Amino acid sequence: MTVRQRTEEIERLTLSPYATLSENSRGRVRPEAPDELRPAFQRDRDRVIHCKAFRRLKQKTQVFLSPEGDLYRTRLTHTLEVSQIARTIARALRLNEDLTEAIALAHDLGHTPFGHAGERALNKLSPGGFTHYRQSLRVVDYLEKNGEGLNLSWEVRNGIITHTKGHWAATAEGKIVRLADQIAFVNHDIEDAIRAGVLREDALPKEPVRVLGDTKSRRITAMIQSIVNNGGEGQIGFDAEIGEAFAELRSFMYSTVYVDKTAKAEEQKVEKLVAELYERLLAHPDLMPNFYLQIAYREGADRAVTDYISGMSDEFATRVFEEYFVPRKWHVL
């Protein structure tokens, strides 16, 4: 018996009847021989952690564009918080932690530079529209490893594409990640907004604070506990009181912080930067690396430019914009 087979046996003996067992995965687009050490979903998690798109998340905006200070979230720290919350829930419900973590770590790989401002800009420009969750699936299916993709299992791919809206995931683990994403971003965005002076803590709506708690930790704990208490029959969701309180808190954030003039003052610049880059690269595809030129040849320049820009970090996108549009000083030889 290999290490992987022993791990799969432990899953059979210890996980909930509602868990997704590694040995029961629907498989990969390109069949692969099983690994001797790692079950399928652990293998997927490792592939995500080691891919280039995951590393780029450290320089992609979460909410606040280029904030001063090291304590504000980036897309990477958001991803890690989602993973931690999701794993806590999965462990408590005896679901598959490897699958849960693989989906959580991969869910935002396709996010643009400059957060949702960049996503909205690309959505206006791309002929087929743009959403980060579809792009995340394209990253793992195709863009990583120079066109080979990561060849992830069906269950992880399903969790990625359903993590934001539309149909819920086919697995309980994927459903957990969708809720963990919301729990994470609302609560850490509150903390970042207070730190930035955009939000006063006493301005939070009173009923959600009463129900969920008056600190980030208490709110997250209350929501996790609700999901765990409610998950005895394989259901993944909040009880009614917690769900209503969270919905009110989330609506408050969307009507205040996420539209705050101070927090969003730079976003018009993002739209211009992304639009200028898009038009320049569309007119001159040869400015892109050879990999994207090949995409342009096979799928069209719009597709290639969208892939290239969406993969940029904030810093790289700014640097490329300056190279194309900001005059350089003339140095006399």
MARPAZA-495810 format. One record per residue: residue in one letter; x negated, y negated, z of N, C-alpha, C in turn. Coordinates in steps of 0.001 Angstrom, whole numbers, plus 500000, padded with zeros to 6 digits. Layout:
REM MARPAZA-495810
{atom 'a' {X Y Z} {X Y Z} {X Y Z}},
...
//
This chain:
REM MARPAZA-495810
{atom 'm' {499155 501195 500000} {500000 500000 500000} {499117 498751 500000}},
{atom 't' {499362 497827 499067} {498582 496598 498998} {499055 495596 500043}},
{atom 'v' {498266 494543 500225} {498664 493476 501142} {499999 492883 500709}},
{atom 'r' {500162 492663 499398} {501427 492110 498902} {502594 493032 499247}},
{atom 'q' {502432 494314 499048} {503508 495254 499334} {503864 495283 500820}},
{atom 'r' {502851 495142 501681} {503141 495085 503121} {503932 493828 503456}},
{atom 't' {503537 492720 502827} {504264 491466 503058} {505702 491584 502579}},
{atom 'e' {505894 492203 501430} {507252 492393 500919} {508066 493303 501841}},
{atom 'e' {507419 494287 502438} {508105 495154 503390} {508525 494372 504631}},
{atom 'i' {507644 493493 505107} {507977 492644 506259} {509184 491757 505928}},
{atom 'e' {509218 491227 504700} {510378 490433 504283} {511658 491259 504366}},
{atom 'r' {511620 492477 503869} {512821 493334 503892} {513304 493588 505314}},
{atom 'l' {512349 493739 506224} {512689 494105 507595} {513118 492915 508452}},
{atom 't' {512633 491724 508113} {512816 490584 509021} {513693 489461 508481}},
{atom 'l' {513813 489316 507185} {514566 488181 506651} {516069 488443 506673}},
{atom 's' {516825 487361 506627} {518279 487410 506624} {518798 488101 505356}},
{atom 'p' {519986 488695 505425} {520602 489252 504206} {520828 488194 503131}},
{atom 'y' {520825 486919 503540} {521065 485834 502583} {519764 485285 501988}},
{atom 'a' {518627 485798 502445} {517335 485330 501952} {517058 485884 500552}},
{atom 't' {516218 485187 499828} {515765 485649 498517} {514454 486398 498706}},
{atom 'l' {514458 487689 498521} {513255 488488 498706} {512309 488312 497511}},
{atom 's' {511032 488237 497799} {510043 488055 496738} {510124 489169 495705}},
{atom 'e' {510324 490395 496172} {510331 491531 495249} {511563 491525 494342}},
{atom 'n' {512562 490719 494682} {513777 490657 493873} {513812 489447 492945}},
{atom 's' {512687 488762 492802} {512649 487609 491895} {513084 488004 490491}},
{atom 'r' {513739 487075 489824} {514138 487315 488430} {512947 487267 487475}},
{atom 'g' {511786 486930 488010} {510582 486989 487191} {510187 485666 486569}},
{atom 'r' {509249 485744 485654} {508664 484571 485013} {508949 484596 483515}},
{atom 'v' {508832 483443 482872} {509033 483375 481423} {508034 484290 480731}},
{atom 'r' {506782 484222 481184} {505753 485128 480659} {505439 486161 481746}},
{atom 'p' {505810 487400 481550} {505581 488426 482580} {504104 488520 482965}},
{atom 'e' {503867 488714 484259} {502512 488861 484775} {502454 490065 485701}},
{atom 'a' {501293 490689 485759} {501104 491787 486707} {501151 491229 488129}},
{atom 'p' {501755 491948 489076} {501803 491473 490463} {500410 491261 491030}},
{atom 'd' {500309 490301 491936} {499043 490036 492620} {498898 491020 493783}},
{atom 'e' {497686 491454 494056} {497487 492424 495134} {497671 491798 496514}},
{atom 'l' {497408 490492 496625} {497468 489835 497925} {498775 489098 498177}},
{atom 'r' {499291 488418 497162} {500369 487463 497386} {501667 487866 496700}},
{atom 'p' {502791 487801 497414} {504091 487951 496760} {504321 486810 495763}},
{atom 'a' {505341 486947 494953} {505560 486024 493838} {505675 484563 494266}},
{atom 'f' {506445 484300 495322} {506704 482909 495685} {505500 482265 496377}},
{atom 'q' {504720 483073 497106} {503481 482542 497675} {502512 482169 496556}},
{atom 'r' {502483 482965 495534} {501637 482690 494364} {502059 481378 493702}},
{atom 'd' {503376 481166 493606} {503890 479921 493019} {503478 478714 493851}},
{atom 'r' {503630 478841 495175} {503243 477738 496062} {501783 477370 495862}},
{atom 'd' {500919 478378 495777} {499492 478123 495599} {499220 477425 494267}},
{atom 'r' {499913 477832 493231} {499715 477205 491913} {500101 475727 491944}},
{atom 'v' {501176 475421 492638} {501611 474020 492736} {500575 473186 493478}},
{atom 'i' {500106 473674 494615} {499152 472918 495427} {497863 472627 494662}},
{atom 'h' {497451 473542 493792} {496194 473383 493081} {496326 472659 491742}},
{atom 'c' {497537 472244 491366} {497691 471621 490050} {497406 470124 490098}},
{atom 'k' {497107 469562 488938} {496720 468153 488836} {497878 467218 489195}},
{atom 'a' {499081 467571 488782} {500231 466708 489054} {500454 466544 490549}},
{atom 'f' {500170 467584 491319} {500330 467491 492773} {499338 466491 493352}},
{atom 'r' {498106 466519 492898} {497094 465582 493407} {497435 464141 493051}},
{atom 'r' {498045 463938 491899} {498379 462568 491487} {499465 461940 492355}},
{atom 'l' {500224 462756 493069} {501293 462217 493915} {500764 461278 494998}},
{atom 'k' {499499 461421 495353} {498958 460580 496425} {498875 459116 496018}},
{atom 'q' {498907 458831 494713} {498848 457443 494248} {500106 457066 493466}},
{atom 'k' {501229 457640 493880} {502507 457266 493276} {503419 456712 494364}},
{atom 't' {504108 455646 494036} {504970 454931 494982} {506117 455807 495461}},
{atom 'q' {506429 455680 496745} {507649 456265 497285} {508778 455227 497184}},
{atom 'v' {508708 454150 497980} {509709 453077 497908} {509039 451725 497712}},
{atom 'f' {508034 451433 498527} {507406 450115 498498} {506206 450117 497562}},
{atom 'l' {506243 449230 496559} {505181 449170 495569} {503919 448571 496168}},
{atom 's' {502810 449300 496057} {501494 448828 496487} {501533 448134 497842}},
{atom 'p' {502028 448808 498871} {502109 448152 500175} {500737 447956 500793}},
{atom 'e' {500602 446885 501573} {499371 446676 502318} {499397 447558 503563}},
{atom 'g' {498386 448360 503739} {498335 449231 504906} {498388 450699 504515}},
{atom 'd' {497839 451531 505383} {497717 452954 505086} {498862 453786 505639}},
{atom 'l' {499812 453178 506350} {500827 453954 507055} {502097 454171 506243}},
{atom 'y' {502228 453500 505098} {503435 453650 504291} {503382 454948 503482}},
{atom 'r' {504559 455510 503256} {504618 456767 502520} {504248 456593 501056}},
{atom 't' {503638 457630 500524} {503463 457778 499084} {504333 458954 498649}},
{atom 'r' {504351 459214 497351} {505112 460365 496872} {504551 461674 497441}},
{atom 'l' {503260 461727 497712} {502660 462934 498278} {503084 463145 499725}},
{atom 't' {503002 462096 500540} {503391 462276 501940} {504886 462574 502053}},
{atom 'h' {505684 461982 501170} {507110 462339 501132} {507277 463827 500850}},
{atom 't' {506549 464324 499862} {506641 465732 499494} {506273 466639 500667}},
{atom 'l' {505236 466272 501391} {504810 467080 502537} {505863 467053 503645}},
{atom 'e' {506517 465916 503849} {507566 465833 504865} {508784 466669 504465}},
{atom 'v' {509125 466636 503180} {510214 467486 502699} {509883 468952 502948}},
{atom 's' {508657 469330 502645} {508226 470711 502828} {508325 471138 504289}},
{atom 'q' {507891 470266 505182} {507918 470599 506614} {509351 470777 507107}},
{atom 'i' {510231 469857 506730} {511635 469948 507156} {512278 471203 506580}},
{atom 'a' {512033 471453 505306} {512634 472614 504643} {512142 473926 505257}},
{atom 'r' {510856 474004 505565} {510326 475222 506167} {510895 475454 507565}},
{atom 't' {511084 474396 508319} {511675 474532 509656} {513068 475144 509562}},
{atom 'i' {513854 474659 508620} {515205 475189 508439} {515152 476640 507963}},
{atom 'a' {514286 476912 506987} {514183 478264 506436} {513773 479270 507506}},
{atom 'r' {512827 478889 508347} {512376 479808 509397} {513499 480068 510399}},
{atom 'a' {514209 479013 510769} {515291 479178 511752} {516402 480075 511225}},
{atom 'l' {516653 480020 509909} {517713 480827 509302} {517189 482157 508759}},
{atom 'r' {515903 482426 508974} {515249 483641 508492} {515384 483787 506978}},
{atom 'l' {515163 482674 506282} {515131 482685 504825} {513678 482719 504354}},
{atom 'n' {513469 482724 503066} {512119 482908 502532} {511344 481592 502570}},
{atom 'e' {510387 481491 503478} {509617 480254 503632} {508724 479972 502434}},
{atom 'd' {508171 481010 501828} {507301 480797 500667} {508079 480185 499509}},
{atom 'l' {509250 480702 499236} {510086 480144 498167} {510490 478717 498500}},
{atom 't' {510916 478499 499736} {511319 477160 500167} {510185 476169 499981}},
{atom 'e' {508993 476549 500420} {507859 475640 500332} {507439 475404 498885}},
{atom 'a' {507467 476434 498057} {507090 476273 496652} {508002 475256 495955}},
{atom 'i' {509312 475349 496195} {510251 474393 495592} {509998 472993 496128}},
{atom 'a' {509824 472879 497449} {509622 471568 498064} {508368 470884 497541}},
{atom 'l' {507287 471616 497425} {506028 471024 496974} {506079 470635 495503}},
{atom 'a' {506926 471294 494731} {506989 471025 493291} {508089 470059 492890}},
{atom 'h' {508979 469701 493817} {510218 469034 493401} {510001 467670 492767}},
{atom 'd' {508932 466970 493120} {508699 465626 492576} {507479 465532 491658}},
{atom 'l' {507007 466644 491134} {505798 466611 490301} {505972 465747 489051}},
{atom 'g' {507199 465599 488590} {507446 464817 487383} {507778 463364 487649}},
{atom 'h' {507634 462921 488900} {507978 461533 489202} {507004 460561 488541}},
{atom 't' {507542 459423 488190} {506797 458391 487475} {505917 457578 488421}},
{atom 'p' {504994 456791 487859} {504359 455766 488687} {505417 454738 489108}},
{atom 'f' {505190 454090 490236} {506054 453019 490741} {507442 453511 491139}},
{atom 'g' {507546 454785 491538} {508773 455302 492106} {509961 455249 491163}},
{atom 'h' {511131 454975 491738} {512354 454990 490936} {512418 453804 489974}},
{atom 'a' {511641 452766 490236} {511586 451651 489275} {510981 452128 487966}},
{atom 'g' {509913 452923 488059} {509311 453490 486856} {510242 454466 486172}},
{atom 'e' {510974 455237 486975} {511925 456196 486402} {513023 455474 485623}},
{atom 'r' {513558 454405 486195} {514613 453646 485497} {514083 453027 484212}},
{atom 'a' {512856 452536 484252} {512270 451927 483055} {512115 452952 481942}},
{atom 'l' {511589 454136 482271} {511428 455168 481248} {512769 455686 480752}},
{atom 'n' {513757 455715 481629} {515077 456185 481223} {515689 455267 480158}},
{atom 'k' {515401 453978 480254} {515889 453034 479250} {515153 453183 477920}},
{atom 'l' {513897 453561 477985} {513057 453577 476792} {513095 454890 476027}},
{atom 's' {513202 455997 476741} {513129 457307 476099} {514430 457616 475367}},
{atom 'p' {514366 458018 474119} {515594 458286 473353} {516515 459294 474023}},
{atom 'g' {515961 460307 474684} {516789 461303 475352} {517028 461002 476807}},
{atom 'g' {516634 459809 477262} {516734 459483 478675} {515616 460151 479462}},
{atom 'f' {515539 459812 480730} {514476 460375 481570} {514978 460520 482991}},
{atom 't' {514765 461679 483573} {514992 461890 485006} {513786 462638 485554}},
{atom 'h' {513415 462315 486775} {512197 462910 487321} {512355 464402 487567}},
{atom 'y' {513576 464877 487847} {513728 466312 488124} {513595 467144 486847}},
{atom 'r' {514084 466631 485724} {513852 467339 484458} {512375 467302 484092}},
{atom 'q' {511745 466156 484351} {510323 466043 484045} {509484 466951 484947}},
{atom 's' {509909 467128 486197} {509190 468037 487092} {509187 469452 486526}},
{atom 'l' {510315 469860 485968} {510376 471187 485359} {509488 471245 484116}},
{atom 'r' {509464 470183 483341} {508598 470158 482154} {507121 470230 482560}},
{atom 'v' {506780 469577 483659} {505392 469616 484142} {504970 471045 484443}},
{atom 'v' {505794 471760 485213} {505391 473118 485606} {505551 474113 484466}},
{atom 'd' {506468 473847 483538} {506677 474775 482426} {505665 474583 481304}},
{atom 'y' {505210 473334 481147} {504437 473069 479939} {503217 472174 480132}},
{atom 'l' {503357 471058 480818} {502295 470063 480802} {501056 470472 481593}},
{atom 'e' {501238 471225 482650} {500069 471650 483421} {499228 472661 482649}},
{atom 'k' {497944 472724 483023} {496996 473678 482434} {496937 473555 480913}},
{atom 'n' {496913 472279 480461} {496722 471987 479034} {497725 472700 478133}},
{atom 'g' {498977 472696 478557} {500030 473244 477719} {500450 474652 478074}},
{atom 'e' {499726 475299 478964} {500113 476651 479373} {501227 476623 480412}},
{atom 'g' {501254 475592 481237} {502198 475537 482335} {501779 476448 483471}},
{atom 'l' {502511 476394 484561} {502191 477195 485741} {502898 478542 485735}},
{atom 'n' {503842 478724 484818} {504560 479999 484697} {505145 480417 486050}},
{atom 'l' {505913 479521 486653} {506496 479792 487963} {507703 480723 487846}},
{atom 's' {508080 481294 488955} {509223 482208 488979} {510525 481458 488722}},
{atom 'w' {511538 482211 488309} {512833 481626 487971} {513418 480876 489162}},
{atom 'e' {513291 481429 490353} {513907 480840 491544} {513308 479485 491895}},
{atom 'v' {512001 479335 491732} {511348 478050 492002} {511775 477025 490960}},
{atom 'r' {511801 477425 489720} {512207 476516 488638} {513657 476068 488826}},
{atom 'n' {514511 476983 489234} {515904 476643 489490} {516014 475634 490634}},
{atom 'g' {515217 475812 491680} {515238 474877 492805} {514751 473490 492421}},
{atom 'i' {513785 473413 491521} {513261 472121 491068} {514337 471341 490313}},
{atom 'i' {514975 471974 489360} {515903 471261 488479} {517194 470870 489187}},
{atom 't' {517505 471520 490313} {518759 471228 491024} {518536 470449 492315}},
{atom 'h' {517336 469928 492546} {517046 469356 493869} {517654 467978 494087}},
{atom 't' {518133 467325 493036} {518618 465953 493174} {520128 465833 493024}},
{atom 'k' {520660 466354 491934} {522095 466198 491670} {522571 467321 490764}},
{atom 'g' {523857 467304 490464} {524404 468346 489606} {524631 469627 490383}},
{atom 'h' {524537 470742 489695} {524769 472044 490327} {523779 472260 491472}},
{atom 'w' {524261 472946 492519} {523371 473335 493604} {522524 474511 493156}},
{atom 'a' {521400 474705 493822} {520496 475797 493493} {521194 477148 493654}},
{atom 'a' {520690 478135 492946} {521258 479479 493018} {520828 480211 494278}},
{atom 't' {519813 479707 494961} {519319 480350 496177} {519574 479460 497394}},
{atom 'a' {519679 480107 498553} {519816 479341 499792} {518587 478475 500026}},
{atom 'e' {517423 478971 499630} {516175 478218 499810} {516175 476932 498979}},
{atom 'g' {516669 477007 497764} {516761 475809 496936} {517736 474795 497501}},
{atom 'k' {518822 475274 498070} {519805 474373 498696} {519196 473670 499899}},
{atom 'i' {518364 474377 500644} {517688 473763 501782} {516815 472600 501326}},
{atom 'v' {516067 472783 500250} {515163 471728 499779} {515950 470486 499378}},
{atom 'r' {517085 470672 498755} {517901 469512 498348} {518302 468677 499561}},
{atom 'l' {518715 469330 500650} {519076 468596 501850} {517846 468039 502559}},
{atom 'a' {516762 468812 502580} {515533 468345 503230} {514995 467097 502547}},
{atom 'd' {515125 467023 501228} {514687 465842 500476} {515451 464611 500955}},
{atom 'q' {516751 464736 501116} {517569 463608 501561} {517267 463237 503012}},
{atom 'i' {517143 464250 503871} {516809 463989 505269} {515493 463233 505357}},
{atom 'a' {514508 463673 504590} {513175 463064 504649} {513195 461628 504156}},
{atom 'f' {513742 461400 502950} {513577 460060 502381} {514382 459009 503142}},
{atom 'v' {515577 459340 503607} {516355 458340 504347} {515647 457972 505645}},
{atom 'n' {515166 458963 506364} {514567 458689 507666} {513189 458050 507563}},
{atom 'h' {512355 458513 506639} {511045 457848 506563} {511139 456488 505887}},
{atom 'd' {512144 456288 505034} {512332 454964 504442} {512809 453957 505487}},
{atom 'i' {513605 454411 506450} {513984 453541 507568} {512733 453103 508321}},
{atom 'e' {511879 454053 508643} {510657 453743 509385} {509759 452785 508604}},
{atom 'd' {509576 453030 507306} {508739 452149 506491} {509358 450761 506348}},
{atom 'a' {510684 450711 506224} {511360 449417 506079} {511226 448582 507343}},
{atom 'i' {511327 449223 508501} {511139 448506 509770} {509710 448004 509878}},
{atom 'r' {508749 448852 509524} {507342 448447 509575} {507058 447270 508633}},
{atom 'a' {507738 447263 507490} {507518 446206 506495} {508271 444920 506829}},
{atom 'g' {509128 444936 507851} {509900 443755 508197} {511119 443559 507323}},
{atom 'v' {511451 444570 506530} {512615 444498 505653} {513897 444824 506416}},
{atom 'l' {513756 445595 507494} {514911 446071 508248} {514627 445956 509742}},
{atom 'r' {515614 445502 510492} {515525 445525 511951} {516187 446793 512462}},
{atom 'e' {515582 447402 513446} {516122 448663 513960} {517529 448489 514502}},
{atom 'd' {517812 447328 515109} {519147 447115 515667} {520197 446824 514595}},
{atom 'a' {519756 446756 513316} {520703 446524 512228} {521307 447826 511699}},
{atom 'l' {520753 448965 512099} {521295 450239 511648} {522741 450385 512112}},
{atom 'p' {523607 450982 511291} {525020 451122 511685} {525153 451939 512975}},
{atom 'k' {526011 451488 513850} {526072 452025 515211} {526576 453470 515277}},
{atom 'e' {527571 453810 514473} {528134 455161 514578} {527121 456236 514162}},
{atom 'p' {526424 456085 513028} {525399 457076 512704} {524304 457168 513760}},
{atom 'v' {523930 456028 514352} {522912 456047 515404} {523426 456811 516618}},
{atom 'r' {524695 456602 516957} {525269 457321 518098} {525282 458827 517856}},
{atom 'v' {525664 459221 516628} {525810 460651 516324} {524460 461317 516080}},
{atom 'l' {523588 460631 515340} {522344 461262 514902} {521172 460997 515836}},
{atom 'g' {521170 459842 516479} {520062 459498 517360} {519459 458155 517009}},
{atom 'd' {518703 457613 517951} {518161 456264 517779} {516681 456252 517401}},
{atom 't' {516129 457399 517072} {514749 457457 516568} {514712 458383 515361}},
{atom 'k' {513656 458250 514562} {513497 459121 513398} {513485 460587 513821}},
{atom 's' {512729 460896 514854} {512612 462281 515307} {513954 462855 515737}},
{atom 'r' {514722 462083 516496} {516023 462572 516962} {516990 462773 515801}},
{atom 'r' {516958 461863 514849} {517865 461996 513702} {517523 463247 512884}},
{atom 'i' {516240 463427 512602} {515835 464599 511820} {516186 465876 512569}},
{atom 't' {515913 465901 513872} {516226 467084 514667} {517722 467376 514663}},
{atom 'a' {518527 466341 514802} {519985 466531 514816} {520475 467109 513497}},
{atom 'm' {519926 466623 512380} {520368 467108 511074} {519894 468534 510819}},
{atom 'i' {518663 468833 511198} {518172 470205 511064} {519015 471150 511913}},
{atom 'q' {519279 470751 513162} {520066 471596 514063} {521456 471848 513502}},
{atom 's' {522028 470836 512878} {523356 470987 512281} {523344 472022 511169}},
{atom 'i' {522346 471953 510300} {522245 472918 509198} {522055 474330 509745}},
{atom 'v' {521194 474459 510756} {520926 475775 511345} {522184 476330 512009}},
{atom 'n' {522873 475496 512771} {524093 475948 513452} {525187 476323 512464}},
{atom 'n' {525153 475695 511310} {526206 475879 510316} {525881 476991 509323}},
{atom 'g' {524714 477604 509461} {524223 478510 508420} {524348 479980 508716}},
{atom 'g' {525208 480362 509638} {525313 481755 510021} {525798 482682 508928}},
{atom 'e' {526615 482195 508017} {527169 483024 506940} {526495 482733 505606}},
{atom 'g' {525280 482254 505683} {524561 481960 504444} {524894 480618 503837}},
{atom 'q' {525727 479826 504521} {526073 478500 504033} {524962 477515 504389}},
{atom 'i' {524710 476570 503502} {523687 475560 503759} {524354 474189 503698}},
{atom 'g' {524486 473545 504852} {525113 472230 504878} {525296 471749 506306}},
{atom 'f' {525682 470484 506431} {525922 469879 507735} {527331 470210 508219}},
{atom 'd' {527529 470126 509535} {528896 470127 510031} {529516 468771 509704}},
{atom 'a' {530826 468663 509863} {531553 467480 509398} {531060 466194 510049}},
{atom 'e' {530862 466194 511364} {530474 464969 512062} {529089 464496 511624}},
{atom 'i' {528133 465404 511577} {526782 465041 511167} {526775 464606 509699}},
{atom 'g' {527514 465330 508871} {527573 464994 507453} {528123 463599 507210}},
{atom 'e' {529182 463244 507922} {529772 461906 507769} {528820 460823 508270}},
{atom 'a' {528154 461087 509389} {527215 460104 509935} {526042 459889 508987}},
{atom 'f' {525532 460978 508437} {524408 460868 507512} {524815 460146 506229}},
{atom 'a' {526004 460444 505730} {526486 459778 504517} {526595 458269 504735}},
{atom 'e' {527050 457857 505913} {527149 456429 506220} {525765 455790 506314}},
{atom 'l' {524825 456504 506935} {523466 455976 507059} {522810 455847 505693}},
{atom 'r' {522998 456831 504849} {522426 456793 503501} {523037 455658 502679}},
{atom 's' {524347 455489 502780} {525006 454385 502065} {524483 453038 502538}},
{atom 'f' {524244 452921 503846} {523679 451690 504395} {522317 451392 503767}},
{atom 'm' {521480 452405 503628} {520155 452207 503042} {520257 451767 501586}},
{atom 'y' {521180 452373 500840} {521334 452014 499429} {521899 450600 499250}},
{atom 's' {522647 450129 500217} {523248 448801 500086} {522387 447703 500709}},
{atom 't' {521328 448079 501394} {520468 447083 502059} {519004 447226 501629}},
{atom 'v' {518324 448204 502170} {516877 448340 501940} {516544 448564 500471}},
{atom 'y' {517265 449465 499819} {516912 449816 498444} {517236 448724 497434}},
{atom 'v' {517937 447680 497873} {518185 446530 496994} {517623 445244 497583}},
{atom 'd' {516855 445359 498645} {516316 444177 499322} {515398 443385 498381}},
{atom 'k' {515576 442069 498354} {514797 441227 497436} {513299 441284 497725}},
{atom 't' {512955 441356 499017} {511538 441408 499367} {510922 442732 498950}},
{atom 'a' {511621 443832 499263} {511093 445157 498945} {511042 445394 497445}},
{atom 'k' {511955 444759 496709} {512066 445025 495287} {511542 443884 494415}},
{atom 'a' {510847 442948 495022} {510401 441762 494285} {509503 442093 493102}},
{atom 'e' {508739 443158 493213} {507780 443504 492165} {508368 444401 491077}},
{atom 'e' {509600 444855 491245} {510110 445871 490324} {510351 445348 488913}},
{atom 'q' {510644 444049 488767} {510788 443504 487414} {509471 443589 486657}},
{atom 'k' {508387 443433 487393} {507071 443567 486767} {506834 445002 486304}},
{atom 'v' {507348 445958 487079} {507207 447370 486708} {507890 447627 485382}},
{atom 'e' {509102 447109 485234} {509840 447326 483988} {509074 446767 482794}},
{atom 'k' {508495 445585 482968} {507715 444987 481883} {506455 445801 481600}},
{atom 'l' {505761 446210 482667} {504528 446972 482488} {504801 448280 481745}},
{atom 'v' {505817 449018 482188} {506124 450300 481557} {506575 450092 480117}},
{atom 'a' {507403 449071 479879} {507885 448803 478516} {506742 448430 477579}},
{atom 'e' {505824 447593 478051} {504682 447188 477221} {503788 448389 476909}},
{atom 'l' {503530 449217 477931} {502722 450415 477699} {503403 451338 476689}},
{atom 'y' {504696 451512 476864} {505444 452419 475995} {505361 451973 474533}},
{atom 'e' {505617 450684 474298} {505617 450185 472928} {504218 450233 472313}},
{atom 'r' {503210 449921 473111} {501834 449946 472589} {501417 451371 472218}},
{atom 'l' {501711 452322 473098} {501319 453704 472827} {502155 454320 471710}},
{atom 'l' {503397 453901 471601} {504244 454390 470511} {503708 453924 469160}},
{atom 'a' {503217 452681 469139} {502662 452138 467900} {501258 452679 467616}},
{atom 'h' {500542 453050 468685} {499167 453535 468529} {498964 454816 469346}},
{atom 'p' {499554 455916 468909} {499428 457174 469674} {497977 457624 469850}},
{atom 'd' {497115 457165 468965} {495705 457564 469042} {495015 457041 470306}},
{atom 'l' {495665 456131 471019} {495105 455650 472284} {495247 456697 473399}},
{atom 'm' {496111 457682 473189} {496326 458701 474205} {495313 459837 474052}},
{atom 'p' {495078 460585 475125} {494203 461760 475027} {494726 462754 473987}},
{atom 'n' {493835 463610 473518} {494166 464541 472447} {495347 465455 472788}},
{atom 'f' {495468 465843 474052} {496567 466717 474452} {497917 466095 474108}},
{atom 'y' {498060 464794 474341} {499326 464113 474079} {499506 463841 472583}},
{atom 'l' {498408 463725 471864} {498507 463616 470403} {499107 464899 469823}},
{atom 'q' {498735 466017 470392} {499301 467289 469932} {500796 467363 470227}},
{atom 'i' {501197 466845 471375} {502630 466798 471698} {503350 465902 470694}},
{atom 'a' {502731 464766 470377} {503328 463840 469411} {503519 464519 468053}},
{atom 'y' {502566 465319 467671} {502642 466009 466378} {503776 467030 466372}},
{atom 'r' {503941 467748 467486} {504936 468819 467546} {506327 468320 467927}},
{atom 'e' {506390 467351 468862} {507687 466966 469426} {508049 465500 469203}},
{atom 'g' {507157 464753 468598} {507441 463350 468339} {506698 462428 469293}},
{atom 'a' {506402 461219 468826} {505623 460263 469618} {506354 459837 470879}},
{atom 'd' {507683 459687 470804} {508437 459280 472000} {508234 460263 473142}},
{atom 'r' {508312 461544 472813} {508149 462581 473840} {506746 462523 474439}},
{atom 'a' {505743 462362 473581} {504356 462332 474044} {504087 461119 474930}},
{atom 'v' {504591 459960 474529} {504377 458742 475309} {505079 458846 476661}},
{atom 't' {506280 459387 476672} {507005 459585 477930} {506230 460503 478865}},
{atom 'd' {505716 461597 478335} {504926 462529 479148} {503683 461848 479707}},
{atom 'y' {503014 461088 478873} {501756 460446 479276} {501996 459411 480380}},
{atom 'i' {502973 458532 480164} {503228 457472 481147} {503768 458056 482450}},
{atom 's' {504672 459008 482362} {505269 459553 483588} {504230 460255 484451}},
{atom 'g' {503175 460751 483847} {502135 461417 484603} {501128 460488 485245}},
{atom 'm' {501160 459210 484899} {500179 458259 485426} {500423 457971 486908}},
{atom 's' {499366 457721 487635} {499497 457168 488984} {499735 455666 488867}},
{atom 'd' {500156 455029 489961} {500347 453570 489950} {499063 452870 489501}},
{atom 'e' {497967 453291 490101} {496692 452630 489846} {496247 452809 488401}},
{atom 'f' {496396 454017 487873} {495968 454262 486499} {496838 453494 485512}},
{atom 'a' {498157 453467 485745} {499046 452720 484855} {498682 451246 484838}},
{atom 't' {498381 450676 485998} {497980 449268 486078} {496665 449038 485350}},
{atom 'r' {495739 449967 485530} {494431 449822 484879} {494546 449898 483356}},
{atom 'v' {495374 450807 482857} {495573 450928 481414} {496252 449673 480867}},
{atom 'f' {497235 449159 481606} {497911 447923 481183} {496909 446778 481080}},
{atom 'e' {496048 446632 482079} {495042 445570 482052} {494092 445742 480877}},
{atom 'e' {493743 446976 480594} {492835 447229 479475} {493454 446819 478145}},
{atom 'y' {494768 447050 478004} {495439 446740 476739} {495845 445270 476602}},
{atom 'f' {496210 444635 477725} {496885 443345 477617} {496234 442189 478370}},
{atom 'v' {495261 442449 479230} {494623 441367 479978} {493246 441092 479374}},
{atom 'p' {493001 439860 478933} {491701 439550 478312} {490543 439771 479286}},
{atom 'r' {489458 440288 478763} {488269 440483 479572} {487336 439293 479408}},
{atom 'k' {486513 439101 480420} {485524 438035 480326} {484500 438379 479248}},
{atom 'w' {484068 437346 478578} {483080 437537 477506} {481690 437414 478114}},
{atom 'h' {480916 438454 477939} {479566 438444 478475} {478568 438240 477345}},
{atom 'v' {477765 437204 477458} {476743 436918 476452} {475570 437877 476650}},
{atom 'l' {475163 438532 475577} {474031 439456 475664} {472706 438713 475693}},
//
